Amino acid sequence: MFKVLSEDGDARVGVLKTRHGRLKTPFFMPVATKATVKTLTPEDLKRCNVEVIISNSLHLFLRPGLDVLSMHGGLHKFMNFSGTIFTDSGGFQMIRKGFFVNADENGITFRSPYDGKKYKFTPEFSKEVQMIIGSDVAMMLDYCAEYPASYEEAKKSVELTSKWAKRFPKNTNGQLSFGIVQGSIYEDLREKSAKDLAGMDFDGYGIGGLSIGEPKKIMHRMIEIVNKNLPFEKPRYLMGVGSPLEILNSVMQGVDIFDSVFPTRNGRHGTAITSEGLLNLKKSKFRNDSKSLDENCSCYTCQNFTRSYLHHLLREKEILGMHLLSLHNVCFMIEFMKRIREELAQGNLEKFKKELEKLY
């Protein structure tokens, strides 16, 4: 399933094998919460060499519904994406307004924001939903505590997550199952959660409940504690982190997989991720800038349009501007991860980090 090919300190290059491909790690997943990476087509993703995305099983359960997904033969055919698909269980929606009702030893009760109906997600039902969706990797049902969370609340999240992990069906019909470590910002709870899940037969491990408002220094301390207690031979997935410098710092701590709305959300709001750092194309200084968006990028946007044109589209709130920046940002992140793998293989991560620290 997963094989580490080379190491540089705690950082490693590896390969994760799924039903829809062999993925070189570390890698980044664009977010396709509702069966679409916002503003991008499957052909756009193909142009950017996107081999893996992540969707949300709770959202897909509510709309379009399992009957529609079954009718199409699963999510891959429904959205016409031939690569690997991860699905989150929906546990993260506990901290989203309008979804969460309550949690107990049996699972989580969610309320549909569309019609107000309540649905009980047990660990077993969460897996069943993800099996029908047909994803390659199913994330376990977990209890995600808000930040800040009291020690008692974080302890409850660890206890319930561990109980649910025991009940979450593991590798079934080729679909991989990942556990999720919780514990908020409490070192002993993070250690306990990691040790609990490490003893279970998961194919990989998510590090959840981070990048939700806590200081970066604390986030990286939690990553350090968790990775010390997870099996070396299993992939580690830091959920929800997408800024280049934070990704590199986390790779250097032994993280293999990342996802975030960072590239597409920034693109829709006019900010490009470039080899010069973050550029807000809405600023007036780009009105007469005839340079390409990023001279070091070969994506469709950078090869065909100037900063001046992109500035115009964004100021006029044209959808094309959001599309072109999102396209560039996703392409940039895929190439960025490739660069990390190359620098890691050559033992140059420290040097690369110093370059990034000047930009981000």
ZIHU-V928877 format. One record per pair of residues at least 24 apart in sequence whose ideal C-beta (glycine too) atoms are under 10 Angstrom apart, sorted by the first residue. I is the first residue (numbers start at 0). J is the second residue. Records with the same first field share a line. If there is no record, write none. Layout:
I->J ; J
//
This chain:
0->170 ; 175 ; 202 ; 203 ; 232 ; 233 ; 234
1->175 ; 202 ; 203 ; 230 ; 232 ; 233 ; 234 ; 235 ; 255
2->232 ; 234
3->231 ; 232 ; 233 ; 234 ; 253 ; 255
4->340 ; 344
5->340 ; 343 ; 344 ; 345 ; 346
6->231 ; 253 ; 343 ; 344 ; 346
7->250 ; 251 ; 342 ; 343 ; 344 ; 345 ; 346 ; 347 ; 348 ; 349
8->251 ; 252 ; 253 ; 343 ; 346 ; 348 ; 349
9->222 ; 223 ; 226 ; 227 ; 250 ; 251 ; 252 ; 253 ; 254
10->247 ; 249 ; 250 ; 251 ; 252 ; 253 ; 254 ; 255 ; 339 ; 340 ; 342 ; 343 ; 346 ; 348
11->231 ; 234 ; 235 ; 250 ; 253 ; 254 ; 255 ; 343
12->250 ; 255 ; 339 ; 340 ; 341 ; 343 ; 344
13->232 ; 234 ; 255 ; 256 ; 340
14->234
15->51 ; 83 ; 135 ; 136 ; 175 ; 202 ; 203 ; 233 ; 234 ; 236 ; 255 ; 256
16->83 ; 135 ; 175
17->50 ; 51 ; 82 ; 83 ; 84 ; 85 ; 134 ; 135 ; 136 ; 173 ; 174 ; 175 ; 202
18->75 ; 83 ; 84 ; 133 ; 134 ; 135 ; 136 ; 172 ; 173 ; 174 ; 175
19->50 ; 51 ; 75 ; 80 ; 81 ; 82 ; 83 ; 84 ; 133 ; 134 ; 135 ; 173
20->50 ; 51 ; 81 ; 82 ; 83 ; 135
21->50 ; 83
22->50 ; 51 ; 82 ; 83 ; 135 ; 136 ; 234 ; 255 ; 256
23->50 ; 255 ; 336 ; 337 ; 340
24->234 ; 235 ; 236 ; 250 ; 254 ; 255 ; 256 ; 257 ; 336 ; 339 ; 340 ; 343
25->234 ; 235 ; 237 ; 246 ; 247 ; 249 ; 250 ; 253 ; 254 ; 255 ; 256 ; 257 ; 336 ; 337 ; 339 ; 340 ; 343
26->50 ; 51 ; 83 ; 234 ; 236 ; 255 ; 256 ; 257 ; 258 ; 332 ; 333 ; 336 ; 337 ; 339 ; 340
27->51 ; 240 ; 241 ; 243 ; 246 ; 256 ; 257 ; 258 ; 259 ; 261 ; 262 ; 329 ; 332 ; 333 ; 335 ; 336 ; 337 ; 339
28->52 ; 53 ; 54 ; 82 ; 83 ; 84 ; 85 ; 136 ; 236 ; 238 ; 241 ; 256 ; 257 ; 258 ; 259 ; 332 ; 336
29->53 ; 241 ; 258 ; 259 ; 260 ; 261 ; 262 ; 263 ; 325 ; 328 ; 329 ; 332 ; 333
30->54 ; 55 ; 85 ; 87 ; 239 ; 241 ; 258 ; 259 ; 260 ; 261 ; 262 ; 263 ; 264
31->55 ; 59 ; 74 ; 78 ; 80 ; 84 ; 85 ; 86 ; 258 ; 263
32->57 ; 58 ; 59 ; 87 ; 260
33->58 ; 59 ; 61 ; 62 ; 63 ; 78
34->58 ; 59 ; 62 ; 63 ; 68 ; 74 ; 77 ; 78 ; 79 ; 80 ; 84 ; 132
35->78 ; 80
36->78 ; 80 ; 260 ; 262 ; 263 ; 325 ; 326 ; 329
37->260 ; 263 ; 264 ; 266 ; 267 ; 321 ; 322 ; 325
38->263 ; 266 ; 267 ; 318 ; 319 ; 320 ; 321 ; 322 ; 323 ; 324 ; 325 ; 326 ; 329
39->263 ; 266 ; 322 ; 325 ; 326 ; 328 ; 329
40->78 ; 79 ; 322 ; 326
41->78 ; 79 ; 80 ; 81 ; 82
42->79
43->298 ; 299 ; 322 ; 325 ; 326 ; 329 ; 330
44->78 ; 79 ; 80 ; 81 ; 82 ; 326 ; 329 ; 330 ; 333
45->80 ; 81 ; 82
46->298 ; 299 ; 326 ; 329 ; 330
47->262 ; 298 ; 299 ; 326 ; 327 ; 328 ; 329 ; 330 ; 331 ; 332 ; 333 ; 334
48->82 ; 329 ; 330 ; 333 ; 334 ; 337
49->80 ; 82 ; 83 ; 329 ; 330 ; 332 ; 333
50->81 ; 82 ; 83 ; 333
51->80 ; 82 ; 83 ; 84 ; 85 ; 135 ; 136 ; 256 ; 258 ; 333
52->78 ; 80 ; 82 ; 83 ; 84 ; 85 ; 86 ; 134 ; 258 ; 329
53->83 ; 84 ; 85 ; 86 ; 87 ; 134 ; 136 ; 138 ; 236 ; 238 ; 256 ; 257 ; 258 ; 259
54->78 ; 80 ; 84 ; 85 ; 86 ; 87 ; 129 ; 132 ; 134
55->85 ; 86 ; 87 ; 88 ; 89 ; 91 ; 92 ; 132 ; 138
56->85 ; 86 ; 87 ; 88 ; 89 ; 120 ; 125 ; 126 ; 127 ; 128 ; 129 ; 130 ; 131 ; 132 ; 134 ; 137 ; 138 ; 140
57->86 ; 87 ; 88 ; 89 ; 90 ; 91 ; 92 ; 95 ; 98 ; 107 ; 109 ; 111 ; 118 ; 120 ; 125 ; 128 ; 140
58->86 ; 87 ; 89 ; 92 ; 98 ; 112
59->86 ; 89 ; 128 ; 129 ; 131 ; 132 ; 134
60->89 ; 109 ; 111 ; 118 ; 120 ; 124 ; 125 ; 128 ; 129 ; 131 ; 132
61->89 ; 98 ; 109 ; 111 ; 112 ; 113 ; 114 ; 116 ; 118
62->111 ; 112 ; 113
65->127 ; 128 ; 131 ; 132
66->131
68->128 ; 131 ; 132 ; 133
69->131 ; 132 ; 133
71->133
72->133
73->130 ; 131 ; 132 ; 133 ; 134
74->129 ; 131 ; 132 ; 133 ; 134 ; 135
75->132 ; 133 ; 134 ; 135
76->133
77->132 ; 133
82->135
83->134 ; 135 ; 136 ; 175
84->129 ; 132 ; 133 ; 134 ; 135 ; 136 ; 137
85->129 ; 134 ; 135 ; 136 ; 137 ; 138 ; 175 ; 177 ; 203 ; 205 ; 236 ; 238 ; 256 ; 258
86->125 ; 128 ; 129 ; 130 ; 132 ; 133 ; 134 ; 135 ; 136 ; 137 ; 138 ; 174
87->125 ; 129 ; 134 ; 136 ; 137 ; 138 ; 139 ; 140 ; 141 ; 177 ; 179 ; 205 ; 207 ; 238 ; 239 ; 258
88->120 ; 122 ; 124 ; 125 ; 126 ; 128 ; 129 ; 137 ; 138 ; 139 ; 140 ; 141 ; 143 ; 163 ; 167 ; 177 ; 179 ; 205 ; 207
89->118 ; 120 ; 125 ; 128 ; 129 ; 138 ; 140 ; 141 ; 143
90->120 ; 125 ; 138 ; 139 ; 140 ; 141 ; 142 ; 143 ; 156 ; 160 ; 163 ; 179 ; 181 ; 205 ; 207 ; 208 ; 238
91->138 ; 141 ; 143 ; 179 ; 207 ; 208 ; 211 ; 238 ; 239
92->120 ; 143
93->141 ; 142 ; 143 ; 144 ; 145 ; 156 ; 208
94->143 ; 144 ; 145 ; 146 ; 148 ; 208 ; 211 ; 212
95->143
99->143 ; 145
102->140 ; 142 ; 143 ; 155 ; 156 ; 159 ; 163
103->159
104->158 ; 159 ; 162 ; 163 ; 166
105->159 ; 162 ; 163 ; 166
106->140 ; 142 ; 159 ; 162 ; 163 ; 166
107->140 ; 141 ; 142 ; 143 ; 159 ; 163
120->163
121->163 ; 166 ; 167
122->160 ; 162 ; 163 ; 164 ; 165 ; 166 ; 167 ; 168
123->163 ; 166 ; 167 ; 168
125->163 ; 166 ; 167 ; 168
126->166 ; 167 ; 168 ; 169 ; 171 ; 174 ; 176
127->168 ; 171
129->167 ; 168 ; 171 ; 174 ; 176
130->168 ; 171 ; 172 ; 174
132->174
133->172 ; 174
134->174 ; 175
135->173 ; 174 ; 175
136->174 ; 175 ; 176 ; 177 ; 202 ; 203 ; 205 ; 234 ; 236 ; 256
137->167 ; 168 ; 169 ; 170 ; 171 ; 174 ; 175 ; 176 ; 177 ; 202
138->167 ; 175 ; 176 ; 177 ; 178 ; 179 ; 203 ; 205 ; 207 ; 236 ; 238
139->163 ; 164 ; 165 ; 166 ; 167 ; 168 ; 169 ; 176 ; 177 ; 178 ; 179 ; 196 ; 199 ; 201 ; 204 ; 205 ; 207
140->164 ; 166 ; 167 ; 179
141->167 ; 177 ; 178 ; 179 ; 180 ; 181 ; 192 ; 196 ; 205 ; 207 ; 208 ; 238
142->179 ; 181 ; 207 ; 208
143->179 ; 181 ; 183 ; 207 ; 208 ; 209 ; 211 ; 238
144->181 ; 182 ; 183 ; 184 ; 185 ; 188 ; 207 ; 208 ; 211
145->183 ; 208 ; 211 ; 212
146->183 ; 184 ; 208 ; 209 ; 210 ; 211 ; 212 ; 213 ; 217
147->183 ; 184 ; 211 ; 212 ; 213
148->181 ; 182 ; 183 ; 184 ; 185 ; 188 ; 208 ; 211 ; 213
149->183 ; 185
150->183 ; 184 ; 185 ; 187 ; 188
152->183
153->181 ; 182 ; 183 ; 184 ; 185 ; 187 ; 188 ; 189 ; 192 ; 208
154->181 ; 182 ; 183 ; 185 ; 187 ; 188 ; 191 ; 192
155->181
156->181 ; 182 ; 183 ; 188 ; 192 ; 207 ; 208
157->181 ; 182 ; 183 ; 185 ; 187 ; 188 ; 189 ; 190 ; 191 ; 192 ; 193 ; 195 ; 196 ; 208
158->188 ; 191 ; 192 ; 195
160->192 ; 195 ; 196 ; 207 ; 208
161->191 ; 192 ; 194 ; 195 ; 196 ; 198 ; 199
162->195
164->192 ; 195 ; 196 ; 198 ; 199 ; 201
165->195 ; 196 ; 198 ; 199
167->199 ; 201
169->199 ; 200 ; 201 ; 202
170->200 ; 201 ; 202
174->202
175->201 ; 202 ; 203 ; 234
176->200 ; 201 ; 202 ; 203
177->201 ; 202 ; 203 ; 204 ; 205 ; 233 ; 234 ; 235 ; 236 ; 238 ; 256
178->202 ; 203 ; 204 ; 205 ; 207 ; 229 ; 233 ; 236
179->204 ; 205 ; 206 ; 207 ; 208 ; 236 ; 238
180->204 ; 205 ; 206 ; 207 ; 208 ; 209 ; 221 ; 222 ; 224 ; 225 ; 226 ; 228 ; 229 ; 235 ; 236 ; 238
181->205 ; 206 ; 207 ; 208 ; 209 ; 225
182->206 ; 207 ; 208 ; 209 ; 221 ; 224 ; 225
183->208 ; 209 ; 211 ; 213 ; 217 ; 221
184->208 ; 209 ; 213 ; 214 ; 217 ; 218 ; 220 ; 221
185->221 ; 224
186->217 ; 220 ; 221 ; 223 ; 224
187->224
188->221 ; 224
189->220 ; 221 ; 222 ; 223 ; 224 ; 225 ; 227 ; 228
190->221 ; 224 ; 225 ; 227 ; 228
191->228
192->224 ; 225 ; 228
193->221 ; 224 ; 225 ; 226 ; 227 ; 228 ; 229 ; 230 ; 235
194->225 ; 227 ; 228 ; 229
195->228
196->225 ; 228 ; 229 ; 230 ; 233
197->225 ; 228 ; 229 ; 230 ; 233
198->230
201->229 ; 230 ; 233 ; 234
202->233 ; 234
203->229 ; 230 ; 233 ; 234 ; 235 ; 236 ; 255 ; 256
204->228 ; 229 ; 230 ; 233 ; 234 ; 235 ; 236 ; 255 ; 256
205->234 ; 235 ; 236 ; 237 ; 238 ; 239 ; 256 ; 258
206->235 ; 236 ; 237 ; 238 ; 239 ; 240 ; 249 ; 254 ; 256
207->236 ; 237 ; 238 ; 239
208->238 ; 239
209->237 ; 238 ; 239 ; 240 ; 249
210->237 ; 238 ; 239 ; 240 ; 241 ; 242 ; 245 ; 249 ; 259 ; 261
211->238 ; 239
215->240 ; 242 ; 244 ; 245 ; 248
218->245 ; 248 ; 249
219->245 ; 248 ; 249 ; 251 ; 252
220->252
222->248 ; 249 ; 252 ; 253 ; 254
223->252 ; 253
225->252 ; 253 ; 254
226->252 ; 253 ; 254
227->252 ; 253
229->253
241->265 ; 272 ; 328 ; 332
242->272 ; 277 ; 332 ; 355 ; 359
243->272 ; 276 ; 277 ; 331 ; 332 ; 335 ; 336 ; 338 ; 339 ; 355 ; 358 ; 359
244->352 ; 355 ; 356 ; 358 ; 359
245->355 ; 359
246->332 ; 335 ; 336 ; 339 ; 355
247->335 ; 336 ; 338 ; 339 ; 342 ; 343 ; 348 ; 351 ; 352 ; 354 ; 355 ; 356 ; 359
248->348 ; 352 ; 355 ; 356
250->336 ; 339 ; 340 ; 342 ; 343 ; 348 ; 351 ; 352
251->339 ; 343 ; 348 ; 349 ; 351 ; 352
257->332 ; 336
259->332
261->328 ; 332
262->324 ; 325 ; 326 ; 327 ; 328 ; 329 ; 330 ; 331 ; 332 ; 333 ; 335
263->321 ; 324 ; 325 ; 326 ; 328 ; 329 ; 332
264->325 ; 328
265->324 ; 325 ; 328
266->300 ; 313 ; 320 ; 321 ; 322 ; 323 ; 324 ; 325 ; 326 ; 327 ; 328 ; 329 ; 331
267->313 ; 318 ; 320 ; 321 ; 322 ; 324 ; 325 ; 328
268->313 ; 321 ; 324
269->309 ; 310 ; 312 ; 313 ; 314 ; 316 ; 320 ; 321 ; 324
270->313 ; 324 ; 328
271->296 ; 300 ; 301 ; 306 ; 309 ; 323 ; 324 ; 325 ; 327 ; 328 ; 331
272->296 ; 324 ; 327 ; 328 ; 329 ; 330 ; 331 ; 332 ; 335 ; 358 ; 359
273->301 ; 327 ; 328 ; 331 ; 358
274->331 ; 334 ; 335 ; 338 ; 354 ; 358
275->358
276->355 ; 357 ; 358 ; 359
277->328 ; 358 ; 359
278->306 ; 309 ; 324
279->310 ; 313
280->306 ; 307 ; 308 ; 309 ; 310 ; 311 ; 312 ; 313 ; 314 ; 320 ; 323 ; 324
281->309 ; 310 ; 313 ; 314 ; 320
282->310 ; 313 ; 314
283->310 ; 314
284->310
285->309 ; 310 ; 311 ; 313 ; 314
286->310 ; 311 ; 314
291->327
292->323 ; 324 ; 327 ; 328 ; 331
293->327 ; 330 ; 331
295->331 ; 334
296->327 ; 330 ; 331 ; 334
297->330 ; 334
298->323 ; 326 ; 327 ; 328 ; 329 ; 330 ; 331 ; 333 ; 334
299->323 ; 326 ; 327 ; 330
300->324 ; 325 ; 326 ; 327 ; 328 ; 330 ; 331
301->326 ; 327 ; 330 ; 331
//
